[in-house]
């Protein structure tokens, strides 16, 4: 249906229910991820106390990165499952697995109790969470796009907006726990609180997803015997182009997540103040992304994303130079807020753009594989790479150069998507 079609009240009600069910899964996925990154320095002390500060942090982010290595596998398995068995079944499965990964993280024993086994347990937690997250974005996006009667970029953008809510909530937990608890209490039990709170929304999400109706487009589409086989045999070019376009979206998210650690470790900004930037970026994303979705429905997702990618390339170095040359709480908040604006304009239209690249019969597989390969290669390993770059080069400007390189990759991907695959018009 075109963006100008008139939707019935029943269609709009289904679309709103789809937004709620998809947003809950995305919120839990990203809340878990953001909390882990937010409390990285604390987790490093709890599970790697015998390592020096930098190496312990690298080990913590390495565990974070390993969870991303398994995401493409989760995307292939769960995305293919969504194309064969239905979006609803896959959505319920991914949320259940995410809850299990979060629970294991919340109860993992510290080094002083279990030794190395504690670190292995949080690795298991990250692997389960990474596998389940591998199927969440593709399946939820396919469900949103296929349910939305019109304004597809707007409806699908809510999945990104919910990530803003997670960023806001996780950063708020970081701020209040850091300021309200002693360091001993924070390391003993305080860092676990957000993980337990995140678990509370899981049962609600499972209930809502159990009540969903399968999308009419999926029901009416002829099923592929091997969605993955068809994807790689006939659409590998689309997968590669989609992977490239994901760059600015994912690196912006992880740059924002990395900022508290960067500011505390390298700029000596107080830990509690460092979380204010994440709060500001969360508010901007939550409130701004749906508006960007409306804009993308009018002028096309690719055009909006191209402007944002150019802004990312142009502003990256000046922003980091400003923060490293004049380190202060207000400057840090401004820099993170600008990154939040860039992320909103780029990430908001992305689900609609990617959905248009793949036909319904392989949409779950195509979205899941492309998104998770892109996130893993261009974003998920970013905290590990940036920590390593800072340690090796000694230059506080190194993160900006990495950000600029990813922006170039995304711009090239957008050129291919627009020129070769015709993604110029508003989402249909």
N, C-alpha and C positions, 0 to 999 in steps of 0.2 A: 504494500500500500504506500502510496506516496505521502510525502510529508504534509501535503495539503488536504488529504482525505479527512472526512468527518468521521469521528469515532463515536460509537454508541456508548451509553452509560455502562453497559455490561463490559464492554471492551476496556474502558478506562478503569473500572473496578478491578479487572483481572491484572491490568498493567500495574496498578498501585500495589496489589498484593504481591506481584512478582518483584517489585522494587523492595518491599519490606523483607521478603524471604531471601533475596539475593544479598541485600545489604547486611543482614545479620551474619551471613557466612563470611562476607568480605571483612566485616568489622572484627569478628573473632580472629580471622587469619592475621589481619594486620595489627590488631592489638597485641597478640602474642609476639609477633615479629618485633614490633616497636618497643615493647616492654623489655625484651631481651637486649636490644641494642641500647636502650636507655640506661639499663643497669649493668652494662658490660663491664665497667670497672669494678663494680661490687661483685659480680659473678666471677670475675677473674680472681679476686682475692679469696672467694669462698671455695672454688674448685681447683685453683692452681696456686696455692699459697707459697710453695717452695720455689716458684719461678720469679725472676725479676719483673718489675712492673711492665715494661714494654713487651717482654716475651710472653708474660701471662695474658696480656691484652691480645697479642697476636693469636695465642692459642684459643682464646674465647671467640675471637672473630673467625678463626679457622673452623671452629665447630659451627658457627653461624653460616659460613660459606659452604661447608660440606652439606648442610641441609638443602642448599640450592643445587648441588650436583645431582641430587636425586629428583628434583622437581621435574625435569624433562621426562624422566621415567614415569612419574606419577601422571604427568600430562598425557603421555601416550596411552597408558593403561586406562585411566579414568575418562579421558576425552573420547577414546574409542568406545568405552562402555556407554557413554552418554549418546553416542551416535547409533549404537546397536539396541540398547535397552530403554533409552529415554532420558530426558533432562532431569525429570523429577527423581528417578532412582539414583542417578549419579549425584545430585545435589544432597540427598539425604546421606549417602555414603561418605562424601567428602566431609560433611560437617561432623559426623560421628568420629571419623578418624582425627580431625582437628582437635576435638574435645579430648580424645585419648592422649595426644601428644602434649597438650597443655597441662593435663593432669599429671603426667609423668614429670614434667618440668617442675611443677609446683611442689612435688613431694620428694624430689631427688635429694639424697643425703649428701652433706658436705664432705670435703676431703678429710676433715678431722674425724669423721665417723666411718666413712667407707673407703677412704683412700682414693686410688685411681678409679675404683668402681663408680664413684659419684660422677666423675667426668664422663665415663662411658654411658651412664644412665642419661645424662643430659644430651649426649650425642644421639642415643636412641630416640629421645624425645624430639630432637630437631629433625631426625630422619623421617619419623612418622608425620610430623607437622609439614615437612617439606613435600613428602609424597602426596599428602591430602591436598595441600595448597596447589600442587601441580594440576589438579583437576578442577579446582574451585573457579578460577577466573574464566576459563573457557566455557565451562558448563553454565555458569551463572550468566555470562554475557550472551550466550546463545539463547538461553531461556528468556532473558529480558528483551532481546531484539525480536525474537519470534512472537512474544506476547504483546509487545507495544503496537498499538494500531496505527500510530503516527508519532512524530517527534521522537524518532528512535535514538538520536544522539542525546536528547535530553533524558529519556528514561534510562538508557544504559549508563549515563554519566553518574547516576546515583550510586553505582557500585564504587566509583572513585570517591565520591563525596563521603561515603561511609568510612573510607580510609582516613579522611580528614577528621572524622569523629574519633576514630581510634587514636590518631596522632595527638589530638587534643586531650583525650582522656589519659593516655599513657604518659604524656608529658606532665599533666596535672598530678598524676600519681607520683612521678619522679620528683616534682617540686615539693609536694606536701610531705612525702615520706623522707626526703632528704633534709628538709627544714625541721620536721617534727620529731624525728628520731635521732638518737645518738648513732655514731658510726657502728658501734657494737651491735645495737638493736637492728640496724639496717642490714648488716651482714648476717645476723643470726636468723631473722625471720621476716624483716620488713620487705625485702625484695620479692618474697613469695606472694605477698598480698595481692598484687595486681593479677597474677596468674590465676589465683583462686576466684577473684572477682570476674575475670574473663570467662571462667567456666559457667557462671550463673546465666549467661545469655544463651548458652548452648542448648539446653532443653527447650527453651522457647522457640529457638530456630528449628529444632527437629520437629516440634509439634506443627509449626506453620508449614514446613516443607512437606510433611506427611499429608497435609490437606490440599496441596496444590493439584491443579489439573495439568496434564501433559499439553504441550503447545500443539495447536492445530497444524502448524507447518510441519512439525516433526511427524505427526500421525499420518499426514497426507503424502509425505516424501518417501519415495522408494528407498529401501535400506541397502547400503553397501555391505557385502559379505565381509570385506576387510577394509574398513574406513582408512586405516593407516596405510595399507597397501596402495589404495587409490590416491591418497594424499601425496605420498612420496613418488609415485609413478607419474602422476599427471599434474601435480600442483607444487612441485618443489620450489619453483621460482617464486611463487607467491609466499611460501613459507620463509624463504631467505629475505625477501623484501620486507615482510612483516617483522621478522627478527630485528632488522636494522631500524625500523621505525620505532621500536619500543625503547630505544636507547635513552633519549632525554627524559622520558617518563620515569623510568626506573632509576636512573642515576640521580635525578632530582630528589626522589624519595629517600634514597640511601645517603645522599649528601646531607639532607636535613637530619636524618637519624644519626649521622656520624658527628654532626656539629657539637653536641654536648660533650662527647668524648674528646674531640679536637680542642674545644675551648678550654676544658678543664686541664687536659694533659699538657698542651703546648702554649696556651695563652694565659694560664693561671687565673682564669675567670672562675668565681665560686661555683661549685657544682649546682647549688640550688638555683642560681641565676641563669645557668646555662639552659635549664628546661623552659624558660620563658619563650625562647625562640620557637621551640616545638609547639607550644601552646598557640602562638601567633600563627604559625604555618597551618596548624590544624583548623583554626577558625577560618582562615582564608580559604582553605580547601573545601571545608564543609559548606560554607556559604557561597563561594565563588564558582565551584565546578558546575552546579546545575545551570547557572547563568551562561557559562561557556557552552554547555550542551545546547541551550537555546540558540546561541550564536552559530554553532556548528550546523544546526538544522537549517539555518537560513543561508549560509554561505559555503558550507561544506567542511567536513572535519579536516581534510588534508590542508586546506588553506589556513585554517586557524593554527594547526600544528606547525606549519612552516614558519609562520611569524614567530611562534614561541621558540622554535629551535634556533632561529637567527638571534633572538634575544638572549638565549642561553649562551651561545658562542661569544657574543659581543660583551656580555656583562660578567662572565665568569671571572676573568682575571681582575678587573677593577674591584669586584666585590670582595674577593679574597685579599687583595692588596689593602683595601680599606680596613678589613677586620684584623689583619696581622700587623699593620702599621699603627693602628689606633685601637688596640683591644679594649673594649669596654662592653658592659651589658647592653647598652642602648644600640651600639654599632652591631653587635652580634644579632640582636633581635631584628634590626633592619635588614641585615644580610639574609637571615633565614626567611623573613617575610617576603623578600623579593624572590628567593628561590621557590617559596610557596606559590607565588603568583605565576611564575614560569611553569611550575609543575601543573597548576590548575588549568592553564591554557593549553598545555600540551597533552596531559593525561586525560582530561575530561572528554575530548572527542575520540580518543584512541579506541575504545571498545566498538564504537560505530564504524570507524574506519576498518578495523580488522575484520569485523563481521561481514562487511561487504565484499571482502576478498575471497570468502569461501562459501560454496553452495551448502544448502542445509544438510545434505546427506553426510558431509564430512566436516561440518562447521565446528562441532565439539572437538574433534581431533585437531583440525587446523588451528583453531584458536589456542588450544591447550599447548600444543607442541611449539608453535611460534612464540607465544607469550613467555613460556617457561624457559626456552632456550635463550631468548633475548634477556630476560630478567637474570638468568644465571650468568651469562657471559658479560653483560654490560652493567649489571646493578648489584646482584647478590654478593659478588666477590669484592665489591667496591670497598667496604670497610677494611677488609684484610689487605687489599692492594694499597689503599691510602695509608694505612698504618705502616706498612712495609716501605712505601715510597718516602714517607717522612723520616723514617729511621735511617734509610740508605742515603738519601740526598741531603738531609738536614735542611731542606728548603720548605718553609711554611707555605709557599705558593704552589707546591706540587699538586694539591688537590684540584686547583683551578685548571691546570693543563690537562689533567685527566678528564675533567668535565667538558672542556672544549673539544677534546678528541672524540668523545661520545656524541657531542652535538653534530660534528661533521658526519659521523656515521649515520645518524638519524636523518640529516638533510639529504644525504645520498639515497637512503631508503625511501624517503618521501618523493623524491624525483622519480624513482622507478615506479612507485605506486601510482603516481599521477600520470606519468607519460605512458607506461606500458600497460597498466591495469585499469586506467580510466577512472581513478578515484578522485574526480574533480567536483562532482555535484554533491548537494546535500544528501544525507543518508536516506535511503529509500526503505 
